[in-house]
Amino acid sequence: MTAEVQPPADESEGGTSMTERPSTTKGRRPHSRMRRRVTGALALALALGSVGVAYATVAAAATPKAQAATANAPADESVEVRKGRALYETTCITCHGQNLQGVQDRGPSLIGVGGASVYFQVATGRMPVARQEAQAERKKPKYDEDQTKQIAAYVQSVGGGPEIPTGDLRGDDSNLAEGGELFRLNCASCHNFAGRGGALSAGKYAPSLDASSDLIIWTAMLSGPQNMPVFSDNQLTTEQKQAITNYVQTLKDQKDPGGSSIGRLGPVPEGLVIWVIGIGAIMLMILWIGAKS
């Protein structure tokens, strides 16, 4: 027996062919795309909202601290000290702490150093320091004279210590001889007899005094930066500091009528010049005379 094969249903009989069935996939695609777009937009809005909430939370937490710091400022604080506080909190607080107490492995305490030390370090460009080294090098100052004194005034008002000197810092020329004697006794061993500086141990050195102003020399003596000892009024009186300052500045202004100073480094470079140039010239003359004869 053989099974009869039924022919495909005809349209006239109410059947529907396989090739003519309506496709549901094409109808679903637009709805799927729209769903993905809406979902992506909601995710983006949620992420932006989370960032905004986090920023608002951090800002709200920081605002009371700033207001508290402003509220804790003394009511009778001078304008100079107030400006110095603002500069300190902008640049110095990271390494020296909110209360000048210092930060471990970053910067020392500034309590007791005084305005003199701050003026010396900032006016010579040694602070702010870029990195920790054996010795902070002198560079172009970041702050001008007024800003430097404002920072020094703030540190002085909080931590105390030697103040920035004022008034006549040199005295008169009658103290030049005394200033020279004091300089050779206390300063020349490191700074050289002519104030040109010299090498020290452990990668350190005594800087040249060529670019030092009267106030920088004074504040250095009062604060004793790095390897330099502190010369308080117990070691050197005000008149003696004036004499040393006058001697150093007069020494820089002096000319050398006899010729080149060769750095004023003493007999070593002078002897070297004699041997290299003087003896060399004599040897050339001997060879010339020998060749002619």
C-alpha positions in Angstrom: 0.0 0.0 0.0 1.3 3.4 -0.8 0.4 6.6 1.2 -1.1 9.4 -0.7 0.8 12.6 -0.7 -1.4 15.5 0.1 -0.9 18.5 -2.2 -0.2 21.9 -0.7 -3.2 23.7 0.5 -4.5 26.1 -1.9 -5.5 29.6 -1.1 -9.0 28.9 -2.3 -9.3 26.2 0.3 -8.5 28.6 3.1 -4.9 27.3 3.6 -1.8 29.4 4.0 1.6 28.6 2.4 4.8 28.4 4.5 6.4 31.2 2.5 3.6 33.6 3.1 3.5 33.4 6.9 3.8 36.8 8.5 7.3 37.4 10.1 7.3 38.4 13.7 11.1 39.1 13.9 10.9 42.3 11.8 8.2 43.6 14.0 10.2 43.0 17.2 13.4 44.8 16.1 12.3 48.4 16.5 10.9 47.7 19.9 14.3 46.0 21.0 16.3 49.0 19.7 14.1 51.4 21.6 14.4 49.4 24.8 18.3 49.4 24.5 18.3 53.2 24.0 16.1 53.9 26.9 18.1 51.6 29.1 21.4 53.2 28.1 20.0 56.7 28.8 18.8 55.6 32.2 22.2 54.1 33.1 24.0 57.3 32.0 21.6 59.4 34.0 22.2 57.2 37.0 26.0 57.4 36.7 25.9 61.2 36.4 23.6 61.5 39.3 25.9 59.3 41.5 28.9 61.5 40.6 26.9 64.7 41.5 25.8 63.3 44.8 29.4 62.2 45.6 30.8 65.7 44.8 28.1 67.4 46.8 28.9 65.2 49.8 32.6 65.9 49.6 32.0 69.7 49.2 29.6 69.7 52.1 32.1 67.9 54.3 34.9 70.3 53.3 33.0 73.5 53.8 32.6 73.3 57.6 36.3 72.7 58.0 37.1 75.9 55.9 34.5 77.8 57.9 35.9 76.6 61.2 39.5 77.5 60.2 38.2 81.0 59.3 36.3 81.2 62.5 39.3 80.2 64.6 41.4 83.1 63.2 41.9 85.8 65.9 39.6 88.8 65.6 42.6 91.2 65.9 44.6 89.5 63.2 46.4 92.1 61.1 45.9 92.3 57.3 49.5 91.2 56.7 49.0 88.1 58.9 45.7 87.3 57.3 47.2 87.4 53.8 50.1 85.3 55.0 47.7 82.7 56.4 46.0 82.4 53.0 49.4 82.0 51.3 50.5 79.4 53.8 47.3 77.4 53.4 47.8 77.4 49.7 51.4 76.3 49.4 53.0 75.4 52.7 50.3 73.4 54.7 50.9 70.2 52.7 54.4 69.8 54.1 54.4 71.8 57.3 50.9 71.0 58.7 47.9 73.1 59.5 49.3 74.2 62.9 53.0 74.5 61.8 53.6 71.1 63.5 55.3 69.6 60.4 54.5 66.5 58.5 56.5 63.3 58.8 58.8 62.6 55.7 57.6 65.9 54.2 58.6 69.0 56.2 59.8 70.0 59.6 57.9 71.9 62.3 58.0 75.7 62.0 57.2 76.3 65.6 59.9 78.5 67.0 61.8 79.2 63.8 60.4 82.7 63.5 59.8 85.0 60.6 63.6 85.4 60.0 64.0 81.8 59.0 60.9 81.9 56.8 62.1 85.1 55.1 65.5 83.6 54.3 64.1 80.3 52.9 61.4 81.9 50.8 63.3 85.0 49.6 66.1 82.9 48.3 63.8 80.5 46.5 64.8 77.5 48.7 61.2 77.1 49.7 58.9 75.8 48.4 61.3 73.0 47.7 60.7 70.8 44.7 62.2 67.6 46.2 64.2 66.4 49.2 67.9 66.7 48.6 71.1 67.0 50.6 70.8 70.7 50.4 68.1 73.0 49.1 69.6 75.1 46.3 68.9 78.8 45.7 66.6 79.6 42.8 64.2 82.3 41.6 61.8 83.1 44.4 58.1 82.1 43.9 56.8 85.0 45.9 57.6 88.7 45.8 59.0 90.7 48.7 55.6 91.6 50.2 54.2 88.1 49.9 57.3 86.7 51.5 57.0 89.0 54.5 53.3 88.2 54.8 54.1 84.4 55.1 56.8 85.2 57.6 54.4 87.4 59.6 51.9 84.6 59.8 54.5 82.0 61.0 55.8 84.5 63.5 52.3 85.1 64.9 51.7 81.4 65.4 55.0 79.9 66.2 57.2 82.7 67.5 61.0 82.9 67.2 63.5 85.4 65.8 61.8 88.2 64.0 62.8 89.9 60.7 65.2 92.7 61.6 64.4 96.3 60.7 66.2 99.6 60.6 69.9 100.1 59.8 71.5 96.8 59.0 75.0 98.0 58.2 76.0 100.8 60.5 78.8 103.2 59.3 82.1 102.5 57.6 84.0 102.8 60.9 83.1 99.2 61.6 84.7 97.7 58.4 87.9 96.6 60.1 85.9 94.9 62.9 83.6 93.3 60.4 86.5 91.9 58.4 88.0 90.4 61.6 84.6 88.9 62.7 84.0 87.5 59.2 87.3 85.8 59.0 86.8 84.4 62.5 83.3 83.1 62.1 82.4 82.8 58.4 85.5 82.4 56.2 86.1 78.8 57.1 82.9 77.9 55.1 82.2 80.9 52.9 85.8 81.6 51.8 87.7 84.8 52.7 85.9 86.6 49.8 82.5 85.2 50.4 82.5 83.0 47.3 81.3 79.9 49.1 83.0 76.5 49.5 82.4 72.7 49.6 81.3 70.9 52.8 80.8 67.3 53.6 77.9 64.9 52.6 77.2 66.7 49.3 76.5 70.1 51.0 78.2 73.4 50.4 78.3 76.9 51.8 76.7 79.2 49.2 78.3 82.3 47.6 77.3 85.6 49.2 77.4 87.5 45.9 73.6 87.7 45.5 72.8 88.2 49.2 71.1 91.4 50.4 71.6 92.9 53.8 68.3 91.3 55.0 69.2 87.9 53.7 72.6 88.0 55.5 70.9 89.1 58.7 68.2 86.5 58.6 70.7 83.8 57.8 72.7 84.7 60.9 69.6 84.8 63.1 68.2 81.4 61.8 71.2 79.3 61.0 69.9 77.6 57.8 71.1 74.0 57.1 74.7 73.6 58.3 75.2 77.2 59.4 75.2 77.9 63.1 72.8 80.3 64.7 74.4 83.7 65.6 72.0 85.0 68.2 72.6 88.2 70.2 74.5 86.0 72.7 77.1 85.1 70.0 77.1 88.3 67.9 75.7 91.5 69.1 73.6 93.8 66.9 76.6 96.0 66.2 78.8 93.0 65.3 76.1 91.8 62.8 76.1 95.2 61.3 79.9 95.2 61.0 79.9 91.8 59.2 77.1 92.8 56.8 78.9 96.1 56.0 82.2 94.2 55.4 80.6 91.6 53.1 78.7 94.2 51.0 81.8 96.5 50.8 83.9 93.5 49.7 81.5 92.8 46.9 81.5 96.4 45.7 85.3 96.7 45.6 87.1 96.7 42.3 90.4 95.0 41.5 92.7 97.7 40.0 95.6 95.2 39.8 93.9 93.0 37.3 91.7 89.9 37.4 90.8 88.8 40.9 90.8 85.1 39.8 87.8 84.6 42.0 89.6 85.9 45.1 90.2 82.3 46.1 93.7 82.9 47.5 97.2 81.8 46.6 96.3 78.5 44.9 94.8 79.9 41.7 97.4 82.7 41.7 100.2 80.1 41.9 98.5 78.0 39.1 98.4 81.1 36.9 102.1 81.8 37.5 103.1 78.2 36.6 100.9 77.8 33.6 101.3 81.2 32.0 104.5 82.6 33.5 106.7 79.5 33.4 105.1 78.5 30.1 106.1 81.9 28.5 109.6 81.6 29.8 110.0 78.1 28.3 108.7 79.4 24.9 111.3 82.2 25.0 114.1 79.7 25.8 113.0 77.5 22.9 112.8 80.5 20.6 116.3 81.7 21.6 117.7 78.1 21.2 116.2 77.9 17.7 117.7 81.2 16.6 121.1 80.4 17.9 
